């Protein structure tokens, strides 16, 4: 169950626009890893802009060239050592020349690994150098900091790099060396500010500094999210989100309408109040509240059923767990899901459906928590317990997409379609999986076959908004922007209250026509439709960073943080916010600002 518009493990946006709650904004990173991380960070706005499938912002990265500036950072200033100067020649030298000679002697000791002698030489150079020769003096301080770095004297490194930067505010080597020393001392905020300045000065082209920025942003994000998420106030998502979530299940007992006999006669009073449930059942009352979209009362009614150990205890546990997940309370959901999974029921079929549904939701929760092995185990167990349950294959197919196991995802979607031939969503998702496989493999023939498949899906299922949305993402990849725009319009016609579609359509305007005003208008419309759409706030924040409106960007990111549905998503949003905040500090200190739109 994927969150619409969010990046998947491959770095692409989530291919499934239908609302999901269980997956986080940045699902499990590939265990194989390696290479340059792909950021979706407000920090990187100086890099060239690329808008991929689903029109989520990703920043291009170029590897540092062999022999580039990053390769020389571990030594002094890189100046070649010179032979010793004889005493007579020394007497005839200017103070600066004598300082340079001392520095060159220090470089020779540095390269020989004699760091204490190197420090003495650099200290001599500093004492000899005229104070007005600021650039030379900054070099001597930076070289001495490099020697202190080899001795792991981090406070001394910071002190000398600070001197170097005071003399030469755009001294990349000194800023980066100080950033690394701050990292060693766990001064994350100071480290981030320094490495942000370095990234801007280097035009986001050096891998070494990019990796450090990525690392510290992730650490800061996780640290802040852990504290914030633990103490957050539970927040119910919008009705549209909840309805879209439940619509992704076809064999979910708890999402079905009340059956005949569970309600009293359809008599209503003059004010048209809803009918009361016959039995004094907390679960049935909760189901009635679901139909009325009175979602805030569902958890308490389920709790009454559970505490009374009523007839519908298993269903109440599952429904309560589901709403715990919807409000982002995974710790509350897990014990309820565990209990349902371990239950045996007199009604075998109902028991199978309940347990399989609980396993789907627990497995999705594990995926959200970056535990793919546990997630896979739960989905496989669900398939063993209830092999005729189409939801198992539908949602396991989505899991396989996140894990880049596209062939297995297609197989699961095929099984879902076999069990539910009318599942338009599974048909559309299968098309997208095939398209993604062809696109990443640069197979133009298979890409065209997948595109034809989308045409067939929207022809056979003209009321399936997800089919149009997925097709629009593929069309955007193919730079068929006009047709993609038409597909998003179809989505809006079918689901006018789906805020996510407006965000995607707004991003398309930026990529297609570079129409910033229109893009912002559509994203603002998304927020107007659903003021709990964290994706809209996140996107708006990213755009505001690009416009140079850092204060507004930080405000947007903070709003998204307050709406985050998982700790991992919150950590990602904190990274964006911290990156934007670091830019404001760098701008104040050094007058450095990346290019803006």
ZIFENMO-V186145 format. One record per helix or strand of 2 or more residues. SS is the DSSP state (alpha for helix, beta for strand). FROM is the first residue (numbers start at 0). TO is the last residue. If there is no record, write none. Layout:
<<SS/FROM/TO> <SS/FROM/TO>>
This chain:
<<alpha/41/43> <beta/48/50> <alpha/52/54> <beta/56/58> <alpha/68/71> <alpha/86/90> <alpha/94/110> <alpha/114/127> <alpha/133/149> <alpha/153/166> <alpha/171/183> <alpha/187/200> <alpha/206/229> <alpha/238/246> <alpha/252/254> <alpha/281/290> <alpha/294/306> <alpha/312/325> <alpha/329/340> <alpha/347/367> <alpha/371/384> <alpha/389/401> <alpha/405/418> <alpha/423/439> <alpha/443/459> <alpha/464/476> <alpha/480/493> <alpha/498/512> <alpha/515/528> <alpha/533/545> <alpha/549/562> <alpha/566/589>>
